[in-house]
Amino acid sequence: MTSIVSGGSRGLGLAAVEALLARGDAVATFSRTGSPAIEALASRHAGRLVHELIDAADAAAVRGFVARVADRFGRIDHCVANAAIAHEGVLATTTDAEIDALLAVNLAGSIVLVRECVRQMLVQPRADATAVGSPSVTVISSIVASRGSPGLTVYAATKAGLEGFARSLARELGPRGIRVNAVAPGFLETDLSASLSPDNRSRIARRTALGRLGTAADVVGAIDFLTSPAAAFITAQVLTVDGGT
Ligand SMILES: NC(=O)c1ccc[n+]([C@@H]2O[C@H](COP(=O)([O-])OP(=O)(O)OC[C@H]3O[C@@H](n4cnc5c(N)ncnc54)[C@H](OP(=O)(O)O)[C@@H]3O)[C@@H](O)[C@H]2O)c1
């Protein structure tokens, strides 16, 4: 199986790349910059892991990336749209440039990546779905899409947009055997949430049933599951992984 994961250099994307490699997939990922972790993985799995430096907001570059992956591995079975940025700040002080960047990376960037993967999935021969699972798209949303969070309004809008996108795409592609789901993590200990103040961090931990923020390792099982044969009849769903908030 071949899986594409955007934003695989660190955080949840890196954990997803590692998990999908561990189960035997060929994996292709991109990010704007590299990281020691993804570079080490790429040299350890040279035949099975591709990492390129690409901006998710650059539609032509994403199109080229997906075409190269399809060329190299022959097919694309799973697409995980994970790359995202966050901007913390109240709406009143958010600039046009910040709004544009959030929409371009989180929403348009994910949609373009998924479109390019789906175009390939639609033309390639179907794999044996009982052995390897049906092709799938998984978009990474956030608990703030449904719960809301002050200071994350535009980010929340991009994630809510992705959930609507996933539900509609699931209906569009269901007849073609392609499943589409979203994973909605709670707050995670990654670079994306590094700017959370200690007060906010303990407030989030207090209101979480499991009493702590999550980690990438807590969420990656949901991605592994949704891209596996065990999820063959699951589509148009949002799987929340937030420790109970
Ligand atoms: N952390 C949380 O609290 C949390 C909570 C709920 C949902 N999520 C979601 O989970 C996903 C992963 O988040 P994370 O916490 O793992 O974030 P992270 O640690 O900041 O990692 C983000 C990844 O995306 C890449 N990326 C960002 N902008 C990009 C762009 N324009 N083009 C290409 N790659 C780009 C980053 O690499 P470069 O910067 O080098 O490009 C990095 O590989 C995101 O969709 C996020 O919204 C996170």
The ligand as an ORCA input file, in Angstrom:
! r2SCAN-3c Opt
* xyz 0 1
  N      -1.123     20.177     18.354
  C      -2.395     20.280     18.690
  O      -2.751     20.695     19.802
  C      -3.462     19.857     17.705
  C      -4.769     19.724     18.176
  C      -5.772     19.340     17.286
  C      -5.465     19.122     15.956
  N      -4.195     19.270     15.533
  C      -3.942     19.044     14.119
  O      -3.046     17.955     13.982
  C      -2.278     18.141     12.789
  C      -0.807     18.019     13.116
  O      -0.479     19.032     14.045
  P       0.859     18.971     14.895
  O       0.479     19.362     16.279
  O       1.568     17.707     14.624
  O       1.641     20.219     14.254
  P       3.211     20.484     14.126
  O       3.960     19.743     15.168
  O       3.332     21.970     14.049
  O       3.558     19.847     12.689
  C       2.951     20.377     11.532
  C       3.525     19.687     10.320
  O       2.938     20.279      9.155
  C       3.971     20.863      8.357
  N       3.473     22.070      7.727
  C       2.975     23.182      8.316
  N       2.678     24.096      7.393
  C       2.991     23.547      6.191
  C       2.918     24.015      4.860
  N       2.494     25.250      4.540
  N       3.322     23.192      3.864
  C       3.804     21.957      4.145
  N       3.888     21.461      5.385
  C       3.489     22.258      6.399
  C       5.114     21.142      9.337
  O       6.382     21.246      8.684
  P       6.972     22.668      8.218
  O       6.648     23.667      9.281
  O       8.440     22.417      8.045
  O       6.318     22.983      6.928
  C       5.030     19.889     10.195
  O       5.604     18.799      9.516
  C      -2.685     19.501     12.215
  O      -3.671     19.333     11.244
  C      -3.258     20.213     13.416
  O      -4.175     21.214     13.059
  C      -3.167     19.611     16.371
*
